[in-house]
Amino acid sequence: MAKTCTHLDQIQLTTTDKHVCEDCVKIGARWLHLRLCLTCGHVGCCDSSPNRHASKHAAATQHPLVRSIEPGESWVWCYVDQVVPLEL
C-alpha cells in the first residue's frame, strides 16, 4: 500500500518572492536549491546543500511540508510521511 501524506491541511501558502536561503545569508554560506515551508513561508536550502536549512527548519518547527521553488519545479515534499503528495 502506498504511503500518503496526512498534512495537506496545514498548507498556508504556496508562493514566495524570496529567492535566497534566509539562514545561509545570515552565516555567509552558499546553497544549491531552495525550498519553501508551506506553513510559515520560511525559505531554506535543500538537503544537497551543505547546511540543509529546510530540513533543520522542519525539524525545529514541526512544519511538515515544503515545496521546491526552483524554476520549473512545483513538487511538494512531506518530511513526516516521506512522500511527494502533490504538485502545485
MDTraj code that builds the backbone (N, CA, C; nanometers):
import mdtraj as md
import numpy as np

residues = "MET ALA LYS THR CYS THR HIS LEU ASP GLN ILE GLN LEU THR THR THR ASP LYS HIS VAL CYS GLU ASP CYS VAL LYS ILE GLY ALA ARG TRP LEU HIS LEU ARG LEU CYS LEU THR CYS GLY HIS VAL GLY CYS CYS ASP SER SER PRO ASN ARG HIS ALA SER LYS HIS ALA ALA ALA THR GLN HIS PRO LEU VAL ARG SER ILE GLU PRO GLY GLU SER TRP VAL TRP CYS TYR VAL ASP GLN VAL VAL PRO LEU GLU LEU".split()
xyz = np.array([
    [0.0843, -0.1183, 0.0000],
    [0.0000, 0.0000, 0.0000],
    [0.0888, 0.1245, 0.0000],
    [0.0584, 0.2187, -0.0858],
    [0.1370, 0.3411, -0.0966],
    [0.1103, 0.4308, 0.0243],
    [0.2151, 0.4913, 0.0721],
    [0.2030, 0.5833, 0.1843],
    [0.1503, 0.7171, 0.1342],
    [0.0608, 0.7785, 0.2105],
    [0.0049, 0.9070, 0.1726],
    [0.0387, 1.0113, 0.2781],
    [0.0233, 1.1361, 0.2405],
    [0.0507, 1.2473, 0.3311],
    [-0.0765, 1.2828, 0.4075],
    [-0.0608, 1.3018, 0.5377],
    [-0.1736, 1.3372, 0.6222],
    [-0.1674, 1.4831, 0.6678],
    [-0.0854, 1.5646, 0.5995],
    [-0.0608, 1.7015, 0.6453],
    [-0.1032, 1.8100, 0.5468],
    [-0.1724, 1.7743, 0.4406],
    [-0.2079, 1.8729, 0.3386],
    [-0.2957, 1.9847, 0.3939],
    [-0.3658, 1.9597, 0.5023],
    [-0.4499, 2.0625, 0.5631],
    [-0.3678, 2.1719, 0.6318],
    [-0.2368, 2.1530, 0.6431],
    [-0.1502, 2.2517, 0.7071],
    [-0.0905, 2.3522, 0.6085],
    [-0.1230, 2.3402, 0.4804],
    [-0.0716, 2.4350, 0.3810],
    [-0.1363, 2.5709, 0.4031],
    [-0.0532, 2.6718, 0.4280],
    [-0.0998, 2.8085, 0.4496],
    [-0.0685, 2.8985, 0.3297],
    [0.0377, 2.8672, 0.2560],
    [0.0776, 2.9460, 0.1398],
    [0.1555, 2.8580, 0.0441],
    [0.1638, 2.9006, -0.0826],
    [0.2305, 2.8172, -0.1830],
    [0.3315, 2.8928, -0.2678],
    [0.3446, 3.0240, -0.2475],
    [0.4391, 3.1026, -0.3267],
    [0.5155, 3.1999, -0.2368],
    [0.6252, 3.2514, -0.2907],
    [0.7057, 3.3492, -0.2190],
    [0.7788, 3.4377, -0.3184],
    [0.8182, 3.5544, -0.2732],
    [0.9025, 3.6430, -0.3530],
    [1.0496, 3.6278, -0.3135],
    [1.0776, 3.5469, -0.2128],
    [1.2146, 3.5268, -0.1649],
    [1.2904, 3.4352, -0.2612],
    [1.4173, 3.4649, -0.2820],
    [1.4993, 3.3833, -0.3712],
    [1.6353, 3.3544, -0.3099],
    [1.6391, 3.3501, -0.1766],
    [1.7625, 3.3187, -0.1043],
    [1.7295, 3.2281, 0.0132],
    [1.8279, 3.1510, 0.0562],
    [1.8144, 3.0765, 0.1813],
    [1.8396, 3.1771, 0.2930],
    [1.7372, 3.2044, 0.3698],
    [1.7462, 3.3056, 0.4749],
    [1.8563, 3.2740, 0.5764],
    [1.8704, 3.1475, 0.6115],
    [1.9697, 3.1082, 0.7112],
    [2.1112, 3.1119, 0.6545],
    [2.1282, 3.0741, 0.5285],
    [2.2609, 3.0817, 0.4659],
    [2.3074, 3.2266, 0.4545],
    [2.2160, 3.3170, 0.4214],
    [2.2516, 3.4583, 0.4111],
    [2.3055, 3.5078, 0.5457],
    [2.2422, 3.4671, 0.6551],
    [2.2837, 3.5106, 0.7896],
    [2.4261, 3.4672, 0.8238],
    [2.4675, 3.3497, 0.7728],
    [2.6005, 3.2984, 0.8082],
    [2.7010, 3.3085, 0.6939],
    [2.6598, 3.3674, 0.5828],
    [2.7502, 3.3838, 0.4700],
    [2.7810, 3.2548, 0.3963],
    [2.6858, 3.1619, 0.3961],
    [2.7058, 3.0322, 0.3309],
    [2.6368, 3.0302, 0.1940],
    [2.6669, 2.9263, 0.1173],
    [2.6063, 2.9071, -0.0147],
    [2.5062, 2.7923, -0.0087],
    [2.4148, 2.7913, -0.1049],
    [2.3147, 2.6863, -0.1143],
    [2.3049, 2.6404, -0.2581],
    [2.2406, 2.5244, -0.2775],
    [2.2200, 2.4711, -0.4123],
    [2.0778, 2.4975, -0.4620],
    [1.9787, 2.4529, -0.3866],
    [1.8386, 2.4652, -0.4269],
    [1.7574, 2.5157, -0.3086],
    [1.6446, 2.5795, -0.3376],
    [1.5638, 2.6402, -0.2332],
    [1.4308, 2.5684, -0.2147],
    [1.3874, 2.5644, -0.0880],
    [1.2608, 2.5025, -0.0502],
    [1.1793, 2.6015, 0.0325],
    [1.0494, 2.6085, 0.0068],
    [0.9577, 2.6976, 0.0760],
    [0.8750, 2.6180, 0.1751],
    [0.8762, 2.6586, 0.3017],
    [0.7893, 2.5984, 0.4022],
    [0.6467, 2.6425, 0.3725],
    [0.5576, 2.5470, 0.3537],
    [0.4206, 2.5790, 0.3173],
    [0.3354, 2.6162, 0.4381],
    [0.3929, 2.6081, 0.5565],
    [0.3223, 2.6502, 0.6768],
    [0.3496, 2.7962, 0.7091],
    [0.4771, 2.8374, 0.7075],
    [0.5102, 2.9729, 0.7535],
    [0.5818, 3.0599, 0.6502],
    [0.6257, 3.0028, 0.5378],
    [0.6918, 3.0821, 0.4346],
    [0.8430, 3.0911, 0.4475],
    [0.9020, 3.0220, 0.5434],
    [1.0487, 3.0215, 0.5565],
    [1.1092, 2.9604, 0.4305],
    [1.2144, 3.0218, 0.3788],
    [1.2865, 2.9665, 0.2643],
    [1.4203, 2.9150, 0.3142],
    [1.4465, 2.7875, 0.2884],
    [1.5714, 2.7250, 0.3303],
    [1.6319, 2.6450, 0.2174],
    [1.7556, 2.6041, 0.2378],
    [1.8273, 2.5286, 0.1343],
    [1.7975, 2.3789, 0.1456],
    [1.8157, 2.3103, 0.0334],
    [1.7824, 2.1690, 0.0215],
    [1.8826, 2.0792, 0.0938],
    [1.8516, 1.9505, 0.0980],
    [1.9390, 1.8540, 0.1642],
    [2.0689, 1.8290, 0.0883],
    [2.0782, 1.8720, -0.0362],
    [2.2042, 1.8621, -0.1106],
    [2.2963, 1.9799, -0.0803],
    [2.2443, 2.0808, -0.0139],
    [2.3241, 2.1963, 0.0276],
    [2.3976, 2.1618, 0.1574],
    [2.5120, 2.2232, 0.1810],
    [2.5907, 2.1883, 0.2997],
    [2.5165, 2.2039, 0.4326],
    [2.4286, 2.3036, 0.4453],
    [2.3662, 2.3308, 0.5746],
    [2.2253, 2.2755, 0.5925],
    [2.1615, 2.2294, 0.4867],
    [2.0315, 2.1627, 0.4947],
    [1.9294, 2.2411, 0.5778],
    [1.9209, 2.3708, 0.5546],
    [1.8368, 2.4554, 0.6385],
    [1.6870, 2.4255, 0.6283],
    [1.6374, 2.3811, 0.5143],
    [1.4946, 2.3487, 0.5043],
    [1.4606, 2.2316, 0.5963],
    [1.5421, 2.1288, 0.5971],
    [1.5195, 2.0134, 0.6861],
    [1.5329, 2.0531, 0.8324],
    [1.6314, 2.1358, 0.8620],
    [1.6504, 2.1811, 1.0006],
    [1.5297, 2.2629, 1.0471],
    [1.4770, 2.3476, 0.9589],
    [1.3582, 2.4263, 0.9925],
    [1.2401, 2.3338, 1.0200],
    [1.2194, 2.2355, 0.9351],
    [1.1078, 2.1423, 0.9535],
    [1.1199, 2.0673, 1.0864],
    [1.2397, 2.0249, 1.1200],
    [1.2607, 1.9519, 1.2455],
    [1.2379, 2.0416, 1.3671],
    [1.2837, 2.1650, 1.3587],
    [1.2732, 2.2566, 1.4723],
    [1.1301, 2.3066, 1.4949],
    [1.0534, 2.3208, 1.3875],
    [0.9202, 2.3808, 1.3966],
    [0.8066, 2.2800, 1.3864],
    [0.8382, 2.1589, 1.3427],
    [0.7365, 2.0570, 1.3146],
    [0.6458, 2.0974, 1.1980],
    [0.6961, 2.1832, 1.1089],
    [0.6237, 2.2181, 0.9866],
    [0.6561, 2.1098, 0.8843],
    [0.5592, 2.0304, 0.8414],
    [0.5884, 1.9093, 0.7638],
    [0.6123, 1.9271, 0.6146],
    [0.5579, 2.0317, 0.5528],
    [0.5572, 2.0397, 0.4063],
    [0.6430, 2.1524, 0.3511],
    [0.7199, 2.1200, 0.2477],
    [0.7950, 2.2193, 0.1718],
    [0.7673, 2.1970, 0.0246],
    [0.7910, 2.3010, -0.0535],
    [0.7862, 2.2840, -0.1992],
    [0.9142, 2.3394, -0.2563],
    [0.9526, 2.2849, -0.3690],
    [1.0659, 2.3392, -0.4419],
    [1.0242, 2.4723, -0.5016],
    [1.1121, 2.5720, -0.4891],
    [1.0859, 2.6989, -0.5572],
    [1.1900, 2.7224, -0.6658],
    [1.2481, 2.6134, -0.7125],
    [1.3394, 2.6200, -0.8256],
    [1.2589, 2.6382, -0.9541],
    [1.3122, 2.7133, -1.0507],
    [1.2407, 2.7334, -1.1775],
    [1.2026, 2.6000, -1.2420],
    [1.0765, 2.5890, -1.2821],
    [1.0283, 2.4692, -1.3498],
    [0.9901, 2.3547, -1.2580],
    [1.0063, 2.3709, -1.1261],
    [0.9706, 2.2650, -1.0316],
    [0.8521, 2.3097, -0.9471],
    [0.7609, 2.2165, -0.9197],
    [0.6441, 2.2515, -0.8397],
    [0.6058, 2.1427, -0.7399],
    [0.6969, 2.0479, -0.7164],
    [0.6650, 1.9369, -0.6276],
    [0.6686, 1.9787, -0.4807],
    [0.5936, 1.9044, -0.4017],
    [0.5852, 1.9233, -0.2565],
    [0.6435, 1.7992, -0.1906],
    [0.7123, 1.8177, -0.0771],
    [0.7684, 1.7063, -0.0016],
    [0.7153, 1.7129, 0.1411],
    [0.6738, 1.5993, 0.1934],
    [0.6315, 1.5891, 0.3327],
    [0.7431, 1.5208, 0.4110],
    [0.8053, 1.5946, 0.5038],
    [0.9133, 1.5385, 0.5852],
    [0.8631, 1.4289, 0.6778],
    [0.7413, 1.4414, 0.7275],
    [0.6891, 1.3439, 0.8228],
    [0.6578, 1.2116, 0.7538],
    [0.5808, 1.2190, 0.6459],
    [0.5376, 1.0977, 0.5766],
    [0.6359, 1.0495, 0.4707],
    [0.7382, 1.1327, 0.4413],
    [0.8426, 1.0961, 0.3446],
    [0.7859, 1.0622, 0.2080],
    [0.6963, 1.1485, 0.1594],
    [0.6350, 1.1301, 0.0278],
    [0.6238, 1.2639, -0.0448],
    [0.6054, 1.2562, -0.1751],
    [0.5718, 1.3718, -0.2581],
    [0.4208, 1.3639, -0.2793],
    [0.3436, 1.4389, -0.1979],
    [0.1980, 1.4217, -0.2040],
    [0.1281, 1.4929, -0.3194],
    [0.1922, 1.5954, -0.3776],
    [0.1264, 1.6667, -0.4866],
    [0.2215, 1.7603, -0.5579],
    [0.1755, 1.8102, -0.6718],
    [0.2441, 1.9131, -0.7499],
    [0.1547, 2.0358, -0.7444],
    [0.2158, 2.1515, -0.7284],
    [0.1359, 2.2754, -0.7224],
    [0.1400, 2.3480, -0.8550],
])
top = md.Topology()
chain = top.add_chain()
for i, resn in enumerate(residues, 1):
    res = top.add_residue(resn, chain, resSeq=i)
    for name in ("N", "CA", "C"):
        top.add_atom(name, md.element.get_by_symbol(name[0]), res)
traj = md.Trajectory(xyz[None], top)
